[in-house]
Amino acid sequence: VTHSIPACIGSMTINGKQLDNESPVSVFAVNKCYKTVQDGTFFDGSGFASLVREGYKVRSDVNITLEFRTTVAHGVLLGVSSAKVDAIGLEIVHGKVLFHVNNGAGRITATYEPRGTNSLCDGKWHKLRASKSKHRISLIIDGNSVHTDNPYIQSTSADTNNPIYVGGYPADVKQNCLTSKSSFHGCLRNLVLTKGQHAELFDFSRAFDLRGVFPHSCPGAEH
């Protein structure tokens, strides 16, 4: 067995002596155990998850669905870019959700702003769906839909070839459709990208790079 166990371990003794796990000599990819847990992946606000090492090709159509829970008003949700300008990006900025798309002719953005006192950063789960169909883009949050006009109707394909970065991205990586550099702090679950009839559910424990991301459980809802 070469992989780690997704579990909590405590009160370990060797030869009758209890190990001190509060002040270890070194730590790698180990988080605290939570009194209450939920399914999902916890992002501690310092890093990101990298998926699809060989590069994800958005092209003309993609549907992104996920659920998020946060108490922070800023944070990258997802970005897929190219070396040129083509890209897509999802982020939370000042408590609004922004979905950016650049098919090569220019960036367009669908913005969801919660009404009144309804906050998306209330520590509760929210459902997000972002859709790109050729030059059309839409964003649906908790069933509320936002569409935006795209003046670049001839430009329909986002020719991306970089990994999918979730919750943030490395400092040396260019993201053409993200305005924020803030890593997401909170929990994500049920990330699915759909192209045509092919839907792919992404398992964060299979990411090729995880920094500040704990894929097997989230701390119970914050009050």
C-alpha positions in Angstrom: 0.0 0.0 0.0 1.5 3.3 -1.1 -1.3 5.7 -0.3 -2.4 7.3 2.9 -5.5 6.4 4.8 -8.4 8.9 4.9 -9.1 8.7 8.6 -8.5 10.2 12.0 -5.9 8.5 14.3 -5.5 9.3 17.9 -4.0 8.0 21.2 -1.2 6.1 19.6 1.3 4.5 21.9 4.5 2.7 21.2 6.0 0.5 23.9 3.6 1.9 26.3 4.6 5.5 25.6 1.9 7.8 24.1 3.1 9.8 21.1 2.8 13.5 21.2 0.8 14.4 18.0 0.4 18.1 19.1 4.1 18.9 18.3 5.3 16.6 15.6 8.8 16.8 14.1 7.3 17.1 10.6 3.8 17.2 9.0 2.7 16.6 5.5 -1.0 16.6 4.3 -2.3 16.0 7.8 -5.2 18.1 9.1 -7.1 18.2 12.4 -9.9 15.8 13.2 -13.3 17.4 13.4 -16.0 16.7 16.0 -18.6 16.9 13.3 -17.9 16.3 9.6 -19.7 16.6 6.2 -18.9 15.0 2.9 -16.8 17.2 0.7 -13.3 18.7 0.4 -11.9 21.3 2.8 -9.8 24.2 1.4 -7.9 26.0 4.2 -7.5 29.2 2.2 -3.8 28.8 1.4 -3.6 26.6 -1.7 -5.4 24.8 -4.5 -6.1 21.5 -6.2 -4.7 20.7 -9.7 -6.8 18.3 -11.9 -6.2 16.9 -15.4 -2.4 17.1 -15.7 -2.5 16.8 -19.5 -4.8 19.8 -19.8 -8.5 20.3 -20.1 -10.0 21.4 -23.4 -13.1 23.5 -22.9 -13.7 24.3 -26.6 -17.3 25.2 -27.6 -19.4 23.8 -24.8 -19.1 22.9 -21.1 -21.4 22.7 -18.0 -19.9 23.1 -14.6 -21.8 22.2 -11.5 -20.6 22.2 -7.9 -21.7 23.0 -4.4 -19.7 25.4 -2.1 -19.8 26.5 1.5 -17.8 29.5 2.8 -17.8 32.4 5.2 -15.3 34.4 3.2 -16.3 37.0 0.5 -13.4 36.4 -1.8 -11.9 33.2 -3.4 -11.1 31.4 -6.6 -13.5 28.5 -7.3 -12.2 27.2 -10.7 -10.0 28.3 -13.6 -9.0 26.7 -16.9 -6.7 28.7 -19.1 -4.4 28.6 -22.1 -1.1 30.1 -22.9 -2.9 32.7 -25.0 -6.1 34.5 -24.0 -8.7 31.7 -24.2 -9.9 30.7 -20.7 -12.8 30.2 -18.3 -12.9 31.2 -14.6 -15.3 31.0 -11.6 -14.7 33.2 -8.6 -16.3 34.8 -5.6 -15.5 38.6 -5.4 -17.1 40.8 -2.7 -19.7 38.1 -2.1 -20.7 37.9 -5.8 -20.1 34.9 -8.0 -18.5 35.7 -11.4 -18.3 33.4 -14.4 -15.8 34.7 -17.0 -15.3 33.3 -20.5 -12.8 34.3 -23.2 -13.2 32.5 -26.5 -10.3 34.5 -27.9 -12.0 37.8 -28.9 -12.5 39.2 -25.4 -13.6 38.4 -21.9 -17.3 38.3 -21.0 -18.7 37.9 -17.5 -21.9 36.7 -16.0 -22.3 38.1 -12.4 -24.6 36.7 -9.7 -25.3 39.2 -6.9 -27.4 37.9 -4.0 -30.4 40.1 -3.3 -30.8 42.0 0.0 -29.4 40.2 3.0 -29.1 36.8 1.2 -25.5 36.1 1.5 -23.6 33.4 -0.4 -20.9 33.5 2.3 -23.1 32.4 5.2 -21.4 29.0 5.8 -24.3 27.2 4.2 -24.2 25.0 1.1 -25.0 26.7 -2.2 -25.5 25.1 -5.6 -23.7 26.6 -8.6 -24.1 25.8 -12.3 -22.1 27.6 -15.0 -22.8 26.9 -18.6 -21.0 27.9 -21.8 -22.6 27.0 -25.1 -20.5 28.5 -28.0 -20.7 32.3 -27.4 -23.5 32.1 -24.8 -22.8 31.9 -21.1 -25.1 31.6 -18.0 -24.8 31.2 -14.3 -27.3 29.6 -12.0 -27.0 29.9 -8.2 -29.5 28.1 -6.0 -31.9 28.1 -8.9 -31.5 31.8 -9.7 -30.3 32.4 -13.3 -28.1 35.1 -14.8 -27.4 35.5 -18.5 -25.2 38.0 -20.2 -24.9 39.3 -23.8 -21.8 38.5 -25.8 -20.9 40.9 -28.5 -18.3 38.4 -29.9 -20.8 36.0 -31.5 -18.3 34.7 -34.1 -15.9 33.5 -31.5 -17.3 30.3 -30.0 -14.4 28.1 -28.8 -12.3 28.5 -25.7 -9.1 26.6 -26.8 -7.7 25.8 -23.4 -5.0 23.3 -22.8 -3.9 23.8 -19.1 -5.0 21.8 -16.0 -8.1 22.6 -14.1 -7.2 24.6 -11.0 -9.7 24.5 -8.2 -9.8 26.8 -5.1 -6.7 28.8 -6.3 -3.7 28.4 -8.5 0.1 28.5 -8.4 1.8 31.8 -8.3 3.7 31.1 -11.5 0.6 30.1 -13.5 -1.3 32.5 -15.7 -5.1 32.6 -15.5 -6.7 34.8 -18.1 -10.2 34.6 -16.7 -9.7 35.2 -13.0 -9.3 38.6 -11.4 -8.7 37.3 -7.8 -5.5 35.7 -6.5 -7.3 34.7 -3.2 -7.4 31.0 -2.5 -10.8 29.7 -1.5 -11.5 29.0 2.1 -14.3 26.6 2.8 -15.7 23.4 1.4 -16.5 22.2 -2.1 -18.3 19.0 -3.2 -19.9 17.4 -6.3 -17.7 19.1 -8.9 -18.9 17.8 -12.3 -17.9 19.0 -15.8 -20.2 17.9 -18.6 -19.5 18.0 -22.3 -22.4 16.7 -24.4 -23.5 13.4 -22.9 -20.2 12.9 -21.0 -20.3 14.0 -17.4 -17.2 13.7 -15.2 -17.3 13.8 -11.4 -13.9 14.9 -10.1 -12.5 13.2 -7.0 -10.1 15.6 -5.3 -8.2 12.7 -3.7 -7.0 11.9 -7.2 -5.7 15.4 -7.9 -2.1 15.5 -9.1 -1.3 18.4 -6.8 -3.0 19.3 -3.5 -1.9 22.2 -1.4 -3.9 23.2 1.7 -6.7 20.9 0.5 -8.1 18.0 2.4 -10.2 15.8 0.2 -12.1 13.4 2.4 -14.2 15.5 4.8 -15.2 19.1 5.8 -15.6 20.4 9.3 -19.3 20.6 10.3 -21.2 23.7 9.4 -19.9 26.9 11.0 -22.4 28.7 13.3 
